[in-house]
Amino acid sequence: MATSKKPASPLASMLTELHTLTERIAAADVTDDPRAAKKIRHGLEHASSHLSKVAESLDPVLRPDSIFDPADPNTAGRVVALTLVAQERHSLARIPDFYGAGVYAIYYKGDFAPYAALRGREHPIYVGKADPDNPAAKDAVRQGTKLSARLNEHARSILKARTTLDIEDFECRFLIVQTGFQKSAEDYLINFFKPIWNSETKICFGLGKHGDSSETRVNKRSPWDTMHPGREWADSTAENQKPLQLIIDQIDAHLARHPPYADIHEIFDRFMGDMKQLGAERFYTPARGRVELDDAPPPADAGAQARLLF
């Protein structure tokens, strides 16, 4: 008794037709007209691209929307930033000279009222980087003493603001970093903590300002120098960039909107969230778009997948 052959699915029939058509196109005579040949080539490329998308849409396997790349500068920056936070805190008033470039964070623990929300917290008031003397330096000695010099430069500025600040109320963390990673680490730290003294936060910036030349003394006084008078060149400047009360109000609003981290555990939880790659919502298929991982169908064997397609 003869068995009846299962009829081919519409998709399988069209695929057979496509194979036949492809063979006919390949066997066709090539035109000598360059413009006509170019038009045909573009048409074939467009059809090929469209067919590739159709084929891709038939793939039921979930795809992640990102891939972890340890060599990515942003990834390295995150790791460097977390490593910095794991370091011991030191008094900013007593930083010796040492070799190395890298990143640092400055913390406030004093009684200056506008900074009260930072007291007793693991939240820096300022973060920064110190680039090496030699951009090709491969060790700390060749990097020079840039990191310790930068910290001591900030300490000298704070010492001059003695009417509002006490250098003994400041601590710092620092990390000597292989050349090339300090910028991405600083960027991540600024975005992570949004410190009120960093210029990117646009509130109380100006700590790193070195003073104006005699030709540019008409520049307005930085918000940091308005809050903390004492640097001679800033005190001689005629006008503030911002009135004092506006700076204080902006600090209050910023710290209310971005509450300081209370401890290392809060920081680590946030860091882990930033590093999380394969969340339930981070998969997709070309045909279905976003797919919740727990809602995805179980894998089928190869034969079952073929039957689904044809």
C-alpha positions in Angstrom: 0.0 0.0 0.0 1.5 3.3 -1.1 1.9 5.9 1.6 0.8 9.4 0.8 3.5 12.1 0.8 2.9 15.0 3.1 2.3 18.1 1.1 5.1 20.7 1.4 4.3 23.8 3.5 3.9 27.1 1.6 7.2 28.3 3.0 9.0 25.2 1.8 7.5 25.6 -1.6 8.6 29.3 -1.8 12.0 28.3 -0.7 12.3 25.8 -3.6 11.1 28.5 -6.0 13.8 30.8 -4.5 16.5 28.3 -5.1 15.4 27.8 -8.7 15.3 31.6 -9.3 18.7 32.1 -7.7 20.2 29.5 -10.0 18.6 31.2 -13.0 20.0 34.6 -12.0 23.5 33.1 -11.5 23.3 31.5 -15.0 22.0 34.6 -16.7 24.2 36.6 -19.1 26.0 39.5 -17.5 25.2 42.8 -19.2 28.0 44.9 -20.7 26.3 48.1 -19.7 28.0 49.3 -16.5 25.0 51.4 -15.4 22.6 48.5 -15.9 25.0 46.1 -14.1 25.2 48.5 -11.2 21.4 48.7 -10.9 21.1 45.0 -11.0 23.8 44.5 -8.4 22.1 47.0 -6.1 18.8 45.2 -6.6 20.3 41.9 -5.7 22.0 43.4 -2.6 18.7 44.8 -1.4 16.9 41.5 -2.0 19.7 39.6 -0.2 19.5 42.0 2.8 15.8 41.6 3.0 16.1 37.8 2.8 18.7 37.8 5.6 16.3 39.7 7.8 13.6 37.2 7.0 15.9 34.3 7.9 16.9 36.0 11.1 13.3 36.5 12.1 12.8 32.7 12.0 15.5 32.1 14.6 13.6 31.4 17.9 16.8 31.4 20.1 16.9 34.3 22.6 19.6 36.9 22.0 21.1 39.1 24.8 21.2 42.8 24.1 24.7 43.2 25.4 27.9 41.2 25.8 30.4 41.7 28.6 33.7 43.0 27.4 36.4 43.2 30.0 38.5 45.3 27.6 35.8 48.0 27.4 37.2 51.2 29.0 33.8 51.7 30.7 34.0 48.2 32.3 37.5 48.9 33.4 36.4 52.3 34.8 33.7 50.6 36.9 36.1 48.1 38.3 38.7 50.8 39.1 36.0 52.9 40.8 34.8 50.1 43.0 38.4 49.2 43.9 39.0 52.8 44.9 36.0 52.7 47.3 37.5 49.6 48.9 40.6 51.5 49.9 41.3 52.9 53.4 40.5 56.5 54.1 43.4 58.8 55.0 43.6 62.3 56.4 43.9 64.8 53.6 46.1 66.9 55.9 48.9 64.3 55.9 49.5 62.9 52.5 53.2 62.2 51.8 54.8 62.4 48.4 54.5 59.1 46.6 54.9 57.9 43.0 51.9 57.1 40.9 48.9 58.5 39.0 45.3 57.5 39.3 42.0 58.5 40.9 40.9 59.8 44.3 37.9 60.7 46.3 37.7 63.4 49.0 35.2 63.1 52.0 33.9 65.7 54.4 33.1 65.0 58.0 32.9 68.4 59.6 30.2 70.8 60.8 29.8 73.2 57.9 26.0 73.3 57.8 25.4 73.1 54.0 27.4 69.9 54.0 25.6 68.3 56.9 24.1 65.5 54.8 27.6 64.3 53.9 28.8 63.9 57.5 29.3 60.2 58.5 28.5 59.0 55.0 30.5 57.1 52.4 29.8 59.8 49.9 32.6 62.0 48.5 32.3 65.7 48.2 34.8 65.6 45.3 36.4 63.0 43.0 39.1 63.4 40.5 42.0 62.0 38.6 45.7 62.7 38.2 47.2 61.9 34.9 50.8 60.6 34.7 53.8 62.8 33.7 54.5 60.4 30.9 51.4 59.2 28.9 53.3 56.0 28.1 54.4 55.2 31.7 54.0 51.6 32.6 55.0 51.9 36.3 54.4 54.3 39.2 57.8 55.8 39.2 57.5 56.8 35.5 54.1 58.2 36.2 55.6 60.7 38.6 54.2 62.0 41.9 51.0 63.3 40.2 48.5 61.7 42.5 50.0 62.8 45.8 50.7 66.3 44.3 47.0 66.7 43.3 45.8 65.7 46.7 48.2 68.1 48.4 47.1 70.9 46.0 43.5 70.4 47.1 44.6 70.4 50.8 46.4 73.8 50.3 43.2 75.3 48.8 41.2 74.0 51.8 43.7 75.3 54.3 43.3 78.8 52.8 39.5 78.6 53.4 40.0 78.6 57.2 36.9 80.7 57.9 34.6 78.0 56.7 36.6 74.8 56.5 39.1 72.8 58.6 41.5 70.5 56.8 41.2 68.0 59.7 37.6 67.5 58.6 38.7 66.0 55.3 39.7 62.5 54.4 40.5 60.9 51.1 40.8 57.6 49.3 43.2 57.1 46.4 44.2 54.4 44.0 47.3 54.2 41.8 46.1 53.0 38.4 47.8 51.7 35.3 48.1 54.5 32.8 45.1 54.9 30.5 42.4 53.9 32.9 42.1 57.0 35.1 39.8 58.9 32.8 37.1 56.2 32.5 37.3 55.6 36.2 36.9 59.3 37.0 33.9 59.6 34.6 32.2 56.6 36.3 32.9 58.0 39.8 31.4 61.4 38.8 28.3 59.8 37.3 28.0 57.4 40.3 28.3 59.9 43.1 27.5 63.2 41.5 29.7 65.1 44.0 28.7 68.7 44.8 32.2 70.1 44.3 32.7 68.6 40.8 32.2 70.9 37.9 30.0 68.4 36.1 27.4 68.8 38.9 27.4 72.5 38.2 26.8 73.5 41.8 29.8 74.3 44.0 32.6 74.0 41.4 36.0 75.7 41.4 38.2 73.7 43.9 40.6 72.8 41.1 40.8 76.3 39.7 44.3 77.7 39.8 43.7 81.4 39.6 43.4 83.9 36.8 46.2 85.8 35.1 46.4 89.6 35.5 44.7 89.9 32.0 41.7 87.9 33.0 41.0 89.1 36.5 37.6 90.3 35.3 36.5 86.6 35.5 33.7 86.0 38.0 34.5 84.2 41.3 33.8 80.5 41.3 31.0 79.1 43.5 33.6 77.2 45.6 35.4 80.4 46.3 32.1 82.2 47.1 31.3 79.5 49.6 34.9 79.3 51.0 36.8 82.6 50.7 40.5 82.6 51.4 42.3 82.1 48.2 43.9 85.5 47.5 43.4 85.6 43.8 39.7 84.6 44.1 39.1 87.2 46.9 40.4 89.9 44.6 37.9 89.0 41.9 35.1 91.5 41.7 31.9 89.4 41.2 30.5 86.0 42.1 29.3 83.6 39.4 26.4 82.8 41.8 25.1 84.4 45.0 25.9 82.5 48.1 22.3 81.6 49.0 21.7 80.2 45.5 24.6 77.8 45.9 23.3 76.7 49.3 19.8 76.1 47.9 21.2 74.1 45.0 23.3 71.9 47.4 20.2 71.2 49.5 18.1 70.4 46.4 20.8 68.2 44.9 21.4 66.2 48.1 17.7 65.7 48.5 17.4 64.5 44.9 20.5 62.3 45.2 20.8 61.2 48.8 24.4 60.4 49.9 25.3 56.8 50.2 25.3 55.8 53.9 27.8 52.9 53.7 29.8 50.6 51.5 26.9 48.1 51.3 24.7 50.7 49.5 27.5 51.5 47.1 28.1 47.8 46.4 24.4 47.2 45.7 24.3 50.1 43.2 27.5 48.9 41.6 26.1 45.4 41.3 23.0 46.8 39.6 25.1 48.7 37.1 27.2 45.6 36.3 24.1 43.3 35.9 24.0 42.1 32.4 21.4 39.4 31.8 18.3 40.7 33.5 14.9 39.1 32.7 14.1 41.9 30.3 17.4 41.9 28.4 16.7 39.2 25.8 14.9 39.5 22.5 14.2 37.7 19.3 14.0 39.4 15.9 10.4 38.3 15.5 9.1 38.9 19.0 11.2 41.7 20.3 11.7 41.8 24.0 11.2 38.5 25.7 10.9 37.9 29.5 13.4 35.1 30.2 11.0 33.2 32.5 8.2 33.4 29.9 10.3 32.1 27.1 9.3 28.6 25.7 11.6 25.7 26.6 14.1 24.7 23.9 12.9 22.3 21.2 15.0 19.6 19.5 16.4 20.3 16.1 13.7 18.2 14.4 10.9 20.0 16.2 12.4 23.4 15.2 12.6 22.3 11.6 9.0 21.2 11.6 8.0 24.6 13.1 9.8 26.4 10.2 8.5 24.2 7.4 
